[in-house]
Amino acid sequence: MTFAFVVILGMIVLIPVLAIVIDSPLSEALARRIAARDSTPGTNERLEAMEKEIEYLTQSVESLREESAFVRSLVEGPATHALPEPADLETADGDREAS
């Protein structure tokens, strides 16, 4: 017998055996035990606490953004009007003196 023949024969036998083992009550019990271990009571509480903390941090960041925008508007002051050029001031003064 060649090595390739043994490998193919082994796979042919292994596939049905594996299917029977996976479908057995033993594997179902093992799957339930793994699922129960993953969903321990403390996990849900930790997840809820983390969600609340994320919500609080999101609100804090939004508050800081609003405060920053307010302070920026105070620092920048009201919209500045375009100041007249010095040449415009001289002509305006000259017009007043002539009248």
Secondary structure, 3 states (H helix, E strand, C coil): CCHHHHHHHHHHHHHHHHHHHHCCHHHHHHHHHHHHHHCCHHHHHHHHHHHHHHHHHHHHHHHHHHHHHHHHHHHHCCCCCCCCCHHHHHHHHHHHHHC
